[in-house]
Amino acid sequence: MVLFETILDKDLIKELNRKSLNDILKNLRIKQRGKMILRHIHKLRFIMQKDFETIKDYHEEIVINLEQYAIIENFSDEEFERRLNESFFENLCFFTKRKLKDLRITEVSEALTYLIELEENLLDKIKSKQLIRNRKNDLKNEEKKTRFTKNINLDNILTKKREMLVFRM
């Protein structure tokens, strides 16, 4: 009972003292279910696109949390899809939301297809620019090495000529 006192509130402890084990478990399930529902609603409200590297990661996090919530609430498939649509579009970044609105995309599957393709194209462009930048840097480094080597050779030649002059004297 001491363990229960640390976990549960005083009103619930009074109930525990008066009821049978089945009644107690039923009340605990009801109260726990309510807490779990609130926890999942809160989580879904604060899953933001800006917190994820890709749109796939964002979508997966919503689906994972929504599946847990759907089990507790016993959602139908239609209700699950409605909540998924709601959560997905609600927490997109402003510009992403605006672009999808301009394109009149209202389904998660369409949005995912469009945004994944957009992300992949952007990543390809970034990689291409990085490759070009790396090649330019490599060429610059080669030029520097060549200049340095030429300077060393020139210094060696001048040093040898000086030595020869000194030796002849």
C-alpha positions in Angstrom: 0.0 0.0 0.0 2.9 2.3 0.7 4.0 1.9 -3.0 0.5 2.9 -4.1 0.6 6.0 -1.9 3.7 7.3 -3.7 2.2 6.7 -7.1 -1.5 7.5 -6.7 -3.4 10.5 -5.5 -5.3 10.5 -2.1 -8.8 10.1 -3.7 -7.7 7.0 -5.5 -6.2 5.6 -2.3 -9.5 6.0 -0.5 -11.2 4.2 -3.4 -8.6 1.4 -3.1 -9.4 0.8 0.5 -13.2 0.4 -0.2 -13.3 -1.6 -3.4 -12.6 -5.1 -4.6 -9.5 -5.9 -6.7 -11.4 -6.0 -9.9 -13.0 -2.6 -9.3 -9.6 -1.2 -8.4 -8.0 -2.6 -11.6 -10.9 -1.3 -13.7 -10.5 2.2 -12.2 -6.7 2.1 -12.8 -7.2 1.1 -16.4 -9.7 4.0 -17.0 -7.4 6.6 -15.4 -4.3 5.2 -17.1 -6.1 5.1 -20.5 -7.0 8.8 -20.1 -3.4 9.7 -19.3 -2.1 7.7 -22.2 -4.6 9.4 -24.6 -3.5 12.8 -23.4 0.2 11.8 -23.8 -0.4 10.8 -27.4 -2.4 13.8 -28.2 0.3 16.0 -26.8 3.0 14.1 -28.7 1.1 14.4 -32.0 0.6 18.1 -31.5 4.4 18.7 -31.0 5.8 16.6 -33.8 7.1 19.3 -36.1 8.6 18.9 -39.6 11.5 21.3 -38.7 12.7 18.8 -36.1 13.4 16.1 -38.7 16.0 15.7 -41.4 13.6 14.3 -44.0 9.9 14.3 -44.7 10.0 10.5 -44.4 11.3 10.7 -40.8 8.6 13.3 -40.0 5.9 11.1 -41.4 7.2 7.9 -39.7 7.2 9.6 -36.3 3.6 10.7 -36.8 2.5 7.2 -37.9 4.2 5.5 -34.9 2.5 7.8 -32.4 -0.8 7.7 -34.2 -0.8 3.9 -34.3 -0.3 3.7 -30.5 -3.1 6.3 -30.0 -5.3 4.4 -32.5 -4.9 1.2 -30.5 -6.0 2.9 -27.3 -8.9 4.6 -28.9 -9.8 1.7 -31.3 -9.8 4.0 -34.4 -11.4 2.8 -37.7 -9.2 3.0 -40.8 -11.0 6.2 -41.9 -10.5 7.8 -38.5 -6.8 6.9 -38.6 -6.4 8.4 -42.1 -8.3 11.6 -41.0 -6.0 12.0 -38.0 -2.9 11.3 -40.0 -3.9 13.9 -42.6 -4.7 16.4 -39.8 -1.4 15.8 -37.9 0.8 15.7 -41.0 -0.4 19.0 -42.6 -0.9 20.9 -39.3 2.8 20.7 -38.3 4.5 21.2 -41.6 6.9 24.2 -41.9 5.2 27.4 -43.2 6.8 27.3 -46.6 6.1 23.6 -47.1 2.5 24.1 -46.1 2.1 27.0 -48.5 3.7 25.2 -51.4 1.4 22.2 -51.0 -1.6 24.5 -50.7 -0.5 26.3 -53.9 -0.3 22.9 -55.6 -3.7 21.9 -54.1 -2.2 18.8 -52.5 -4.5 17.6 -49.7 -3.6 14.0 -49.3 -0.6 12.7 -47.3 0.4 10.2 -50.0 0.5 12.9 -52.7 2.4 15.3 -50.4 4.9 12.6 -49.5 5.5 11.7 -53.2 6.0 15.4 -54.1 8.2 16.3 -51.1 10.4 13.2 -51.2 11.1 13.9 -54.9 11.8 17.5 -54.1 14.2 16.5 -51.3 16.0 14.0 -53.5 16.4 16.6 -56.3 17.8 19.2 -53.8 20.2 16.7 -52.3 21.4 15.8 -55.8 22.0 19.5 -56.6 23.9 20.0 -53.4 26.1 16.9 -54.0 26.8 18.1 -57.5 27.8 21.6 -56.2 30.0 19.9 -53.6 31.7 17.8 -56.2 32.4 20.8 -58.4 33.7 22.8 -55.4 36.0 19.9 -54.4 37.3 19.6 -58.0 38.1 23.3 -58.1 39.8 23.0 -54.7 41.8 20.1 -56.0 42.9 22.0 -59.1 43.9 25.0 -56.9 45.9 22.7 -54.7 47.6 21.2 -57.7 48.5 24.7 -59.0 49.9 25.6 -55.6 52.0 22.4 -55.5 53.3 23.1 -59.0 54.2 26.7 -58.2 55.9 25.6 -55.0 57.8 22.9 -56.8 58.8 25.4 -59.5 60.0 27.8 -56.9 62.0 25.1 -55.2 63.6 24.1 -58.5 64.4 27.8 -59.2 65.9 28.2 -55.8 68.0 25.1 -56.3 69.2 26.3 -59.6 70.1 29.7 -58.1 71.8 28.1 -55.2 73.9 25.9 -57.5 74.9 28.9 -59.6 76.0 30.8 -56.5 78.0 27.8 -55.4 79.6 27.5 -58.7 80.5 31.2 -58.7 81.9 31.0 -55.2 83.8 27.8 -56.2 85.3 29.5 -59.3 86.6 32.4 -57.3 
